Amino acid sequence: MTNVVKIFEPSGSLDSTRTQEFRQKVTEILERESGTEILLVDFKDVTFMDSSGLGALVLAFKALRAADRKLVLCSINEQVRILFELTGMDKVFEIFPNQEEFHRVLISKT
């Protein structure tokens, strides 16, 4: 079985000014890319995330799960990691150090 992975690489700040754009992109992936089983959000270019960004991520997680798909994260920076730990979201999201590690684990599961 081959998992179809879509990689989404947001950049800059994921805060109240950018959450609508983030949600639209996730909705677009859900609607247009029906073969996508896993959405990998690569945070390598995200410099900051606040609670509204975290909220958008949780909504995306729920929407993908409702569609029987997965949301996976990678390359989070220290600020985002601390936000996840303080809110307990590090226990909710599957987080990989980088895309290479994600693909290595994915391949080992198939």
N, C-alpha and C positions, 0 to 999 in steps of 0.2 A: 504494500500500500504506500503510495506516495502522497505526502502532504503538500498541498499547494500553499506556498508562503508568499505573502505580500509584505514588502518592507516599506515602512513609512518613516521618513527622517525629518521630523520637525526641527526648527532652528530658532535660536533666540530665546525669548522668554515665553513660557507657557503660563500666562496670567490672565486676568480678567479681560484684557484687550485682545487676546488671541484665542480664547477658548471656543468662541463660535466658529472660527476657522478650523480648529482642530476637530470639533464635532461634525462639521460639514464634510471634512475629508473622510472621517470614519463612516459616515452615512453613505457617502459616495462609494466607498469600497464595498460596503454591505450590499448596495443596490446594483452596482455595475460589475462587480467581480465575484459572481456567484460561486465560482470554483475555489475561491480563497478559503482555506480551512484555518489558517493561522495568520494573524496580523502581528508582525514584529515591529514594534515601535522602537527605533534606534535613537536614543537620547544624546548621541555623541556631540551634536551641535546645539543642544539645549543648555543655555547658561543659567536659567533660573526657572523655578516653578513655585507657584503659591497655592493656596487652598482652592482657588477657583480652577486652576489647572488640574489639581488632584481630583476635584469633582468631575471635571470633564473626562478624565481618565477612567474614573469609576463608572460613569455613565456609558462610556465606550465598552468597558469590560462587560457590563450587564447586557448591553445590546448585542454584543458578539456572542455571549454565552446563550442568550435567548435564541439566537440563530444557529446554535450548535457549532459555534466557532470559538477559537481561542485568541486571547490577547496576551502577548508576551512582550517583555521589555528587555532592553540591553543598553549598555554603555551609560548608565546613569552617573552623574557627577556626585560629589560629596554633599552638596546642598540638597539635592533631590533625595539622596539616600537617607539623610538625616530626617527630612520631612516624612519619608515613608516609614522610618523606624518610629518616629514620634506618634504617628497616627495608626501604627500597626498594619499599614498597607504592605509592608515588606513580607507579611505572612499571606497576603491575598494574591499578589502578583507574582508570577514566575519571572525572575530577573536574572539575566545572564551578563557576564562581564563585557561581552562584545558579540558581534555577529558570528565570528568564527566559532566561538564556544557554543553558541546556540545551534549552529549547523552541525557541529561535531556531535552534540547530544541528540539532535533530531535524527541524524544518520544512524547513531548507535541504537535507537529505538525501533528502527524499521528493519 
